[in-house]
């Protein structure tokens, strides 16, 4: 038989972890989210997409037709 104190202690620990996790998420959102390579989430998004596209083409993951189609979709022309 379990005691009520042990159950409440476990619940209290989980509640505290939830509060800490929530605080971390709020702080990260307030400072602009996750940044990669010194860029903000919105800055350089098209450049990053184009770089990924070029890397996939270089690896042979995409055919020339697929590469050109996706490049046009990103607004880079033909």
Biopython code that builds the backbone (N, CA, C, O; Angstrom):
import numpy as np
from Bio.PDB.StructureBuilder import StructureBuilder

atoms = [
    (1, "UNK", "N", (0.845, -1.173, 0.000)),
    (1, "UNK", "CA", (0.000, 0.000, 0.000)),
    (1, "UNK", "C", (0.892, 1.239, 0.000)),
    (1, "UNK", "O", (1.849, 1.323, 0.770)),
    (2, "UNK", "N", (0.580, 2.179, -0.851)),
    (2, "UNK", "CA", (1.391, 3.392, -0.921)),
    (2, "UNK", "C", (0.801, 4.468, -0.046)),
    (2, "UNK", "O", (-0.405, 4.516, 0.197)),
    (3, "UNK", "N", (1.676, 5.325, 0.419)),
    (3, "UNK", "CA", (1.197, 6.420, 1.261)),
    (3, "UNK", "C", (0.854, 7.617, 0.383)),
    (3, "UNK", "O", (1.396, 7.773, -0.711)),
    (4, "UNK", "N", (-0.034, 8.445, 0.864)),
    (4, "UNK", "CA", (-0.427, 9.645, 0.130)),
    (4, "UNK", "C", (0.721, 10.618, -0.014)),
    (4, "UNK", "O", (0.776, 11.370, -0.988)),
    (5, "UNK", "N", (1.629, 10.618, 0.926)),
    (5, "UNK", "CA", (2.775, 11.535, 0.877)),
    (5, "UNK", "C", (3.711, 11.211, -0.273)),
    (5, "UNK", "O", (4.240, 12.118, -0.916)),
    (6, "UNK", "N", (3.918, 9.939, -0.539)),
    (6, "UNK", "CA", (4.803, 9.542, -1.634)),
    (6, "UNK", "C", (4.197, 9.930, -2.976)),
    (6, "UNK", "O", (4.903, 10.392, -3.872)),
    (7, "UNK", "N", (2.901, 9.744, -3.112)),
    (7, "UNK", "CA", (2.221, 10.109, -4.355)),
    (7, "UNK", "C", (2.259, 11.620, -4.556)),
    (7, "UNK", "O", (2.522, 12.085, -5.665)),
    (8, "UNK", "N", (2.006, 12.377, -3.525)),
    (8, "UNK", "CA", (2.037, 13.831, -3.616)),
    (8, "UNK", "C", (3.454, 14.323, -3.873)),
    (8, "UNK", "O", (3.644, 15.320, -4.569)),
    (9, "UNK", "N", (4.439, 13.645, -3.326)),
    (9, "UNK", "CA", (5.830, 14.031, -3.568)),
    (9, "UNK", "C", (6.201, 13.851, -5.028)),
    (9, "UNK", "O", (6.870, 14.705, -5.611)),
    (10, "UNK", "N", (5.769, 12.740, -5.626)),
    (10, "UNK", "CA", (6.031, 12.484, -7.040)),
    (10, "UNK", "C", (5.304, 13.504, -7.908)),
    (10, "UNK", "O", (5.877, 14.035, -8.859)),
    (11, "UNK", "N", (4.041, 13.779, -7.581)),
    (11, "UNK", "CA", (3.271, 14.763, -8.327)),
    (11, "UNK", "C", (3.919, 16.141, -8.219)),
    (11, "UNK", "O", (3.997, 16.868, -9.209)),
    (12, "UNK", "N", (4.375, 16.497, -7.045)),
    (12, "UNK", "CA", (5.039, 17.790, -6.850)),
    (12, "UNK", "C", (6.312, 17.911, -7.680)),
    (12, "UNK", "O", (6.589, 18.962, -8.258)),
    (13, "UNK", "N", (7.077, 16.835, -7.733)),
    (13, "UNK", "CA", (8.301, 16.831, -8.532)),
    (13, "UNK", "C", (7.979, 17.009, -10.012)),
    (13, "UNK", "O", (8.622, 17.804, -10.697)),
    (14, "UNK", "N", (6.990, 16.273, -10.502)),
    (14, "UNK", "CA", (6.598, 16.399, -11.907)),
    (14, "UNK", "C", (6.051, 17.791, -12.217)),
    (14, "UNK", "O", (6.330, 18.345, -13.280)),
    (15, "UNK", "N", (5.284, 18.350, -11.306)),
    (15, "UNK", "CA", (4.749, 19.696, -11.503)),
    (15, "UNK", "C", (5.888, 20.713, -11.561)),
    (15, "UNK", "O", (5.853, 21.622, -12.390)),
    (16, "UNK", "N", (6.878, 20.581, -10.714)),
    (16, "UNK", "CA", (8.016, 21.504, -10.704)),
    (16, "UNK", "C", (8.808, 21.387, -12.003)),
    (16, "UNK", "O", (9.223, 22.401, -12.564)),
    (17, "UNK", "N", (9.021, 20.171, -12.484)),
    (17, "UNK", "CA", (9.714, 19.985, -13.754)),
    (17, "UNK", "C", (8.930, 20.624, -14.903)),
    (17, "UNK", "O", (9.520, 21.214, -15.808)),
    (18, "UNK", "N", (7.615, 20.507, -14.864)),
    (18, "UNK", "CA", (6.771, 21.133, -15.884)),
    (18, "UNK", "C", (6.886, 22.643, -15.868)),
    (18, "UNK", "O", (6.942, 23.272, -16.925)),
    (19, "UNK", "N", (6.922, 23.231, -14.689)),
    (19, "UNK", "CA", (7.060, 24.683, -14.561)),
    (19, "UNK", "C", (8.417, 25.137, -15.094)),
    (19, "UNK", "O", (8.504, 26.148, -15.792)),
    (20, "UNK", "N", (9.462, 24.403, -14.771)),
    (20, "UNK", "CA", (10.799, 24.756, -15.248)),
    (20, "UNK", "C", (10.856, 24.645, -16.767)),
    (20, "UNK", "O", (11.405, 25.530, -17.424)),
    (21, "UNK", "N", (10.301, 23.578, -17.342)),
    (21, "UNK", "CA", (10.284, 23.401, -18.788)),
    (21, "UNK", "C", (9.507, 24.526, -19.462)),
    (21, "UNK", "O", (9.944, 25.062, -20.480)),
    (22, "UNK", "N", (8.380, 24.878, -18.909)),
    (22, "UNK", "CA", (7.581, 25.980, -19.450)),
    (22, "UNK", "C", (8.360, 27.293, -19.421)),
    (22, "UNK", "O", (8.314, 28.064, -20.379)),
    (23, "UNK", "N", (9.071, 27.545, -18.330)),
    (23, "UNK", "CA", (9.873, 28.770, -18.223)),
    (23, "UNK", "C", (10.968, 28.800, -19.286)),
    (23, "UNK", "O", (11.227, 29.848, -19.878)),
    (24, "UNK", "N", (11.610, 27.665, -19.532)),
    (24, "UNK", "CA", (12.659, 27.601, -20.553)),
    (24, "UNK", "C", (12.072, 27.890, -21.927)),
    (24, "UNK", "O", (12.662, 28.643, -22.701)),
    (25, "UNK", "N", (10.929, 27.309, -22.240)),
    (25, "UNK", "CA", (10.289, 27.536, -23.535)),
    (25, "UNK", "C", (9.923, 29.008, -23.700)),
    (25, "UNK", "O", (10.160, 29.587, -24.761)),
    (26, "UNK", "N", (9.360, 29.609, -22.685)),
    (26, "UNK", "CA", (8.969, 31.022, -22.755)),
    (26, "UNK", "C", (10.187, 31.912, -22.962)),
    (26, "UNK", "O", (10.141, 32.832, -23.779)),
    (27, "UNK", "N", (11.261, 31.662, -22.249)),
    (27, "UNK", "CA", (12.480, 32.469, -22.400)),
    (27, "UNK", "C", (13.052, 32.322, -23.794)),
    (27, "UNK", "O", (13.463, 33.313, -24.398)),
    (28, "UNK", "N", (13.090, 31.106, -24.319)),
    (28, "UNK", "CA", (13.630, 30.885, -25.678)),
    (28, "UNK", "C", (12.790, 31.589, -26.715)),
    (28, "UNK", "O", (13.332, 32.150, -27.667)),
    (29, "UNK", "N", (11.480, 31.575, -26.556)),
    (29, "UNK", "CA", (10.600, 32.271, -27.492)),
    (29, "UNK", "C", (10.807, 33.780, -27.396)),
    (29, "UNK", "O", (10.773, 34.483, -28.406)),
    (30, "UNK", "N", (11.020, 34.265, -26.193)),
    (30, "UNK", "CA", (11.196, 35.701, -25.985)),
    (30, "UNK", "C", (12.487, 36.216, -26.605)),
    (30, "UNK", "O", (12.536, 37.365, -27.042)),
    (31, "UNK", "N", (13.527, 35.400, -26.655)),
    (31, "UNK", "CA", (14.800, 35.869, -27.203)),
    (31, "UNK", "C", (14.964, 35.526, -28.675)),
    (31, "UNK", "O", (16.032, 35.757, -29.240)),
    (32, "UNK", "N", (13.938, 34.983, -29.306)),
    (32, "UNK", "CA", (13.984, 34.782, -30.743)),
    (32, "UNK", "C", (14.118, 33.355, -31.203)),
    (32, "UNK", "O", (14.392, 33.128, -32.382)),
    (33, "UNK", "N", (13.945, 32.408, -30.360)),
    (33, "UNK", "CA", (13.987, 31.018, -30.785)),
    (33, "UNK", "C", (15.386, 30.501, -31.004)),
    (33, "UNK", "O", (16.372, 31.109, -30.588)),
    (34, "UNK", "N", (15.451, 29.367, -31.663)),
    (34, "UNK", "CA", (16.721, 28.701, -31.932)),
    (34, "UNK", "C", (17.398, 29.384, -33.104)),
    (34, "UNK", "O", (16.756, 29.680, -34.112)),
    (35, "UNK", "N", (18.681, 29.634, -32.976)),
    (35, "UNK", "CA", (19.431, 30.265, -34.052)),
    (35, "UNK", "C", (20.493, 29.300, -34.548)),
    (35, "UNK", "O", (21.117, 28.588, -33.762)),
    (36, "UNK", "N", (20.693, 29.282, -35.868)),
    (36, "UNK", "CA", (21.720, 28.433, -36.470)),
    (36, "UNK", "C", (22.710, 29.317, -37.196)),
    (36, "UNK", "O", (22.323, 30.244, -37.908)),
    (37, "UNK", "N", (23.943, 29.039, -37.023)),
    (37, "UNK", "CA", (25.022, 29.742, -37.718)),
    (37, "UNK", "C", (24.912, 31.249, -37.569)),
    (37, "UNK", "O", (25.241, 31.990, -38.496)),
    (38, "UNK", "N", (24.456, 31.709, -36.418)),
    (38, "UNK", "CA", (24.360, 33.142, -36.176)),
    (38, "UNK", "C", (23.211, 33.814, -36.894)),
    (38, "UNK", "O", (23.138, 35.042, -36.909)),
    (39, "UNK", "N", (22.303, 33.046, -37.495)),
    (39, "UNK", "CA", (21.171, 33.620, -38.204)),
    (39, "UNK", "C", (19.908, 33.414, -37.395)),
    (39, "UNK", "O", (19.773, 32.422, -36.678)),
    (40, "UNK", "N", (18.972, 34.365, -37.514)),
    (40, "UNK", "CA", (17.674, 34.219, -36.884)),
    (40, "UNK", "C", (16.852, 33.203, -37.639)),
    (40, "UNK", "O", (17.262, 32.731, -38.699)),
    (41, "UNK", "N", (15.703, 32.863, -37.109)),
    (41, "UNK", "CA", (14.869, 31.851, -37.740)),
    (41, "UNK", "C", (14.401, 32.289, -39.123)),
    (41, "UNK", "O", (14.326, 31.460, -40.030)),
    (42, "UNK", "N", (14.082, 33.583, -39.310)),
    (42, "UNK", "CA", (13.582, 34.061, -40.600)),
    (42, "UNK", "C", (14.713, 34.507, -41.519)),
    (42, "UNK", "O", (14.591, 34.397, -42.739)),
    (43, "UNK", "N", (15.793, 35.000, -40.966)),
    (43, "UNK", "CA", (16.892, 35.512, -41.779)),
    (43, "UNK", "C", (17.605, 34.376, -42.483)),
    (43, "UNK", "O", (17.989, 33.388, -41.857)),
    (44, "UNK", "N", (17.779, 34.520, -43.777)),
    (44, "UNK", "CA", (18.522, 33.520, -44.530)),
    (44, "UNK", "C", (17.762, 32.241, -44.790)),
    (44, "UNK", "O", (18.371, 31.235, -45.155)),
    (45, "UNK", "N", (16.447, 32.245, -44.615)),
    (45, "UNK", "CA", (15.664, 31.036, -44.832)),
    (45, "UNK", "C", (15.751, 30.546, -46.261)),
    (45, "UNK", "O", (15.939, 29.353, -46.499)),
    (46, "UNK", "N", (15.613, 31.472, -47.238)),
    (46, "UNK", "CA", (15.695, 31.086, -48.650)),
    (46, "UNK", "C", (17.106, 30.635, -48.995)),
    (46, "UNK", "O", (17.289, 29.689, -49.761)),
    (47, "UNK", "N", (18.105, 31.310, -48.430)),
    (47, "UNK", "CA", (19.492, 30.927, -48.688)),
    (47, "UNK", "C", (19.760, 29.525, -48.147)),
    (47, "UNK", "O", (20.433, 28.724, -48.795)),
    (48, "UNK", "N", (19.241, 29.235, -46.975)),
    (48, "UNK", "CA", (19.420, 27.921, -46.374)),
    (48, "UNK", "C", (18.728, 26.855, -47.214)),
    (48, "UNK", "O", (19.269, 25.766, -47.405)),
    (49, "UNK", "N", (17.535, 27.161, -47.718)),
    (49, "UNK", "CA", (16.807, 26.210, -48.550)),
    (49, "UNK", "C", (17.572, 25.953, -49.847)),
    (49, "UNK", "O", (17.663, 24.815, -50.306)),
    (50, "UNK", "N", (18.118, 27.014, -50.432)),
    (50, "UNK", "CA", (18.883, 26.851, -51.663)),
    (50, "UNK", "C", (20.148, 26.035, -51.406)),
    (50, "UNK", "O", (20.524, 25.196, -52.225)),
    (51, "UNK", "N", (20.792, 26.274, -50.293)),
    (51, "UNK", "CA", (21.999, 25.522, -49.951)),
    (51, "UNK", "C", (21.670, 24.031, -49.785)),
    (51, "UNK", "O", (22.409, 23.171, -50.265)),
    (52, "UNK", "N", (20.575, 23.739, -49.113)),
    (52, "UNK", "CA", (20.153, 22.356, -48.939)),
    (52, "UNK", "C", (19.836, 21.717, -50.289)),
    (52, "UNK", "O", (20.199, 20.569, -50.543)),
    (53, "UNK", "N", (19.156, 22.473, -51.149)),
    (53, "UNK", "CA", (18.839, 21.976, -52.485)),
    (53, "UNK", "C", (20.109, 21.648, -53.265)),
    (53, "UNK", "O", (20.204, 20.596, -53.896)),
    (54, "UNK", "N", (21.078, 22.552, -53.218)),
    (54, "UNK", "CA", (22.339, 22.328, -53.925)),
    (54, "UNK", "C", (23.088, 21.110, -53.374)),
    (54, "UNK", "O", (23.672, 20.340, -54.137)),
    (55, "UNK", "N", (23.070, 20.943, -52.069)),
    (55, "UNK", "CA", (23.738, 19.798, -51.456)),
    (55, "UNK", "C", (23.076, 18.487, -51.880)),
    (55, "UNK", "O", (23.759, 17.510, -52.185)),
    (56, "UNK", "N", (21.742, 18.476, -51.897)),
    (56, "UNK", "CA", (21.027, 17.259, -52.303)),
    (56, "UNK", "C", (21.289, 16.929, -53.768)),
    (56, "UNK", "O", (21.418, 15.760, -54.132)),
    (57, "UNK", "N", (21.367, 17.949, -54.600)),
    (57, "UNK", "CA", (21.665, 17.736, -56.021)),
    (57, "UNK", "C", (23.084, 17.200, -56.189)),
    (57, "UNK", "O", (23.324, 16.292, -56.984)),
    (58, "UNK", "N", (24.008, 17.764, -55.443)),
    (58, "UNK", "CA", (25.409, 17.332, -55.520)),
    (58, "UNK", "C", (25.570, 15.882, -55.062)),
    (58, "UNK", "O", (26.410, 15.158, -55.595)),
    (59, "UNK", "N", (24.775, 15.453, -54.082)),
    (59, "UNK", "CA", (24.840, 14.072, -53.602)),
    (59, "UNK", "C", (24.167, 13.100, -54.557)),
    (59, "UNK", "O", (24.349, 11.887, -54.451)),
    (60, "UNK", "N", (23.386, 13.640, -55.494)),
    (60, "UNK", "CA", (22.666, 12.776, -56.422)),
    (60, "UNK", "C", (21.291, 12.383, -55.940)),
    (60, "UNK", "O", (20.664, 11.490, -56.510)),
    (61, "UNK", "N", (20.805, 13.049, -54.880)),
    (61, "UNK", "CA", (19.474, 12.747, -54.360)),
    (61, "UNK", "C", (18.373, 13.237, -55.298)),
    (61, "UNK", "O", (17.256, 12.720, -55.261)),
    (62, "UNK", "N", (18.677, 14.227, -56.137)),
    (62, "UNK", "CA", (17.703, 14.826, -57.044)),
    (62, "UNK", "C", (18.186, 14.701, -58.483)),
    (62, "UNK", "O", (19.383, 14.791, -58.759)),
    (63, "UNK", "N", (17.243, 14.495, -59.392)),
    (63, "UNK", "CA", (17.586, 14.531, -60.810)),
    (63, "UNK", "C", (17.730, 16.001, -61.220)),
    (63, "UNK", "O", (17.365, 16.905, -60.469)),
    (64, "UNK", "N", (18.264, 16.221, -62.413)),
    (64, "UNK", "CA", (18.418, 17.592, -62.907)),
    (64, "UNK", "C", (17.062, 18.265, -63.032)),
    (64, "UNK", "O", (16.930, 19.447, -62.715)),
    (65, "UNK", "N", (16.055, 17.539, -63.487)),
    (65, "UNK", "CA", (14.704, 18.110, -63.612)),
    (65, "UNK", "C", (14.149, 18.520, -62.255)),
    (65, "UNK", "O", (13.598, 19.611, -62.106)),
    (66, "UNK", "N", (14.295, 17.642, -61.267)),
    (66, "UNK", "CA", (13.807, 17.959, -59.915)),
    (66, "UNK", "C", (14.531, 19.185, -59.359)),
    (66, "UNK", "O", (13.917, 20.071, -58.764)),
    (67, "UNK", "N", (15.837, 19.215, -59.563)),
    (67, "UNK", "CA", (16.640, 20.338, -59.068)),
    (67, "UNK", "C", (16.171, 21.644, -59.690)),
    (67, "UNK", "O", (15.966, 22.629, -58.981)),
    (68, "UNK", "N", (16.001, 21.663, -60.995)),
    (68, "UNK", "CA", (15.600, 22.893, -61.680)),
    (68, "UNK", "C", (14.200, 23.326, -61.265)),
    (68, "UNK", "O", (13.947, 24.517, -61.084)),
    (69, "UNK", "N", (13.291, 22.372, -61.112)),
    (69, "UNK", "CA", (11.925, 22.683, -60.694)),
    (69, "UNK", "C", (11.902, 23.307, -59.297)),
    (69, "UNK", "O", (11.222, 24.306, -59.062)),
    (70, "UNK", "N", (12.637, 22.719, -58.397)),
    (70, "UNK", "CA", (12.677, 23.232, -57.016)),
    (70, "UNK", "C", (13.409, 24.564, -56.935)),
    (70, "UNK", "O", (13.064, 25.426, -56.126)),
    (71, "UNK", "N", (14.408, 24.721, -57.766)),
    (71, "UNK", "CA", (15.145, 25.986, -57.813)),
    (71, "UNK", "C", (14.210, 27.109, -58.273)),
    (71, "UNK", "O", (14.223, 28.205, -57.711)),
    (72, "UNK", "N", (13.400, 26.827, -59.298)),
    (72, "UNK", "CA", (12.412, 27.822, -59.765)),
    (72, "UNK", "C", (11.414, 28.137, -58.656)),
    (72, "UNK", "O", (11.039, 29.292, -58.456)),
    (73, "UNK", "N", (10.991, 27.110, -57.943)),
    (73, "UNK", "CA", (10.017, 27.302, -56.862)),
    (73, "UNK", "C", (10.575, 28.193, -55.755)),
    (73, "UNK", "O", (9.826, 28.905, -55.086)),
    (74, "UNK", "N", (11.885, 28.149, -55.568)),
    (74, "UNK", "CA", (12.530, 28.987, -54.556)),
    (74, "UNK", "C", (12.797, 30.405, -55.080)),
    (74, "UNK", "O", (13.258, 31.271, -54.337)),
    (75, "UNK", "N", (12.505, 30.628, -56.356)),
    (75, "UNK", "CA", (12.650, 31.966, -56.908)),
    (75, "UNK", "C", (14.040, 32.283, -57.406)),
    (75, "UNK", "O", (14.414, 33.452, -57.492)),
    (76, "UNK", "N", (14.814, 31.264, -57.737)),
    (76, "UNK", "CA", (16.183, 31.474, -58.175)),
    (76, "UNK", "C", (16.321, 31.436, -59.697)),
    (76, "UNK", "O", (17.427, 31.574, -60.220)),
    (77, "UNK", "N", (15.232, 31.255, -60.397)),
    (77, "UNK", "CA", (15.334, 31.221, -61.852)),
    (77, "UNK", "C", (15.776, 29.876, -62.363)),
    (77, "UNK", "O", (15.743, 28.872, -61.652)),
    (78, "UNK", "N", (16.210, 29.879, -63.668)),
    (78, "UNK", "CA", (16.400, 28.645, -64.322)),
    (78, "UNK", "C", (17.663, 27.972, -64.403)),
    (78, "UNK", "O", (17.752, 26.895, -64.993)),
]
sb = StructureBuilder()
sb.init_structure("model")
sb.init_model(0)
sb.init_chain("A")
sb.init_seg("    ")
for serial, (resi, resn, name, xyz) in enumerate(atoms, 1):
    if name == "N":
        sb.init_residue(resn, " ", resi, " ")
    sb.init_atom(name, np.array(xyz, "f"), 0.0, 1.0, " ", f" {name:<3s}", serial, name[0])
structure = sb.get_structure()
